[in-house]
Amino acid sequence: MTEPKGRERWRPTRTKLVASGIVIGGFWLTSLNWWFLLLVGIGTFGPGVLREIGWLHDKDEFQRHADQRAGYHAFLTSGLTAFVLVPFFRSGERSINDTQELATFFLVLLWFTWLLSALVAYWGAHKAAARFLYVFGSAVLVFTIISNIGPEWTGWAALLMHPLLAAPFFALAWLSGRWPRVTGILLLAAFIFFLQFFRFNLERVTDGVTFILFLGPLLAGGIALLLAGKKTEDPDDADELLITGN
Amino acid sequence: MKSHHDIQTFVRRRRLLADMTQQELADRVGVTRQTILSIEKGKYTPSVALALCLAEVFDVSVESLFQLKKGENDD
């Protein structure tokens, strides 16, 4: 047996580059007209449609399997949510004030569920959970720093103390590889804590979007780690990054 | 009672004996390295076509790469 040789550096495919460009361009152009959001849809879902009709063959069987499984998870999540929301709004006690926000909520739920499922399939539960937490912690760190500088300068003490809020997320990311089940339980506890702390009012759809983007990774990471259990060391772990859903 | 089957894979062992990296094997059978990794870790069961390609690369039978592990509750 020989020593494993260096792995090849990951590079995005042409499909990913083109689709990502269309998505980014579409988002940017929505500042001119909201109809440009169609480009975002084309960039996000277009390659998948082309693969299903057999015009695009850029993914191998494992990647297609992971995509289809993630799509099934998104279908289940969105469907169940719809069957909760319909009686919620048709019970006669509530009404939908923001139909466009409701559409946005379902788009975010659909895409985010797909993304989380695909990432777990590609990276495995441990690596996916660790990366969620590193991204989360980094976002909290950046947010707390930005909110403490500039015109709303709050002093050096606040600038040094507030970023410490990110520390638990980095700590959990480190722990996830060593004690995955413990980390999973802590993530679920964090999910419950933030659920109470932010007092999400799910009658407001914007709160629903924030709930998905902020608490979704905590819930998904916690469940994934609890189910995955102890990590087996593997020096050949792939390190490929999925940027968009394409 | 419904039976449950797990697949035991010997792809990694064969690959190391052949002094091959995951990327080299992936290139030989036309898939990504991630796919080979997932097969070796038992996270993904390849299609018949891919299993046959892998067997052809190592010049062995498919059964020497993948074996069935029957569950305890078989009929």
Contacts between the chains, C-beta under 8 A, distances in Angstrom:
chain1	res1	chain2	res2	distance
A	1	B	16	4.7
A	1	B	17	7.3
A	1	B	19	7.8
A	2	B	16	7.6
A	2	B	19	5.3
A	4	B	21	6.5
A	5	B	21	5.0
A	7	B	21	7.7
A	7	B	22	7.6
A	7	B	23	6.5
A	7	B	33	7.0
A	8	B	23	5.3
A	8	B	33	7.2
A	60	B	30	7.2
A	60	B	31	4.1
A	60	B	32	5.5
A	60	B	35	5.4
A	61	B	31	7.0
A	61	B	35	7.1
A	61	B	46	7.1
A	61	B	47	5.5
A	61	B	50	6.2
A	62	B	31	6.7
A	62	B	32	7.2
A	62	B	34	6.5
A	62	B	35	3.8
A	62	B	38	5.6
A	62	B	39	7.8
A	62	B	44	5.3
A	62	B	46	7.9
A	63	B	32	6.7
A	63	B	34	7.4
A	63	B	35	7.3
A	65	B	44	6.9
A	122	B	34	6.4
A	124	B	43	7.3
A	234	B	41	6.7
A	236	B	22	5.9
A	236	B	37	6.1
A	236	B	40	7.5
A	237	B	37	7.3
A	238	B	33	5.9
A	238	B	34	4.8
A	238	B	37	4.8
A	240	B	32	7.7
A	240	B	33	7.7
A	240	B	34	5.5
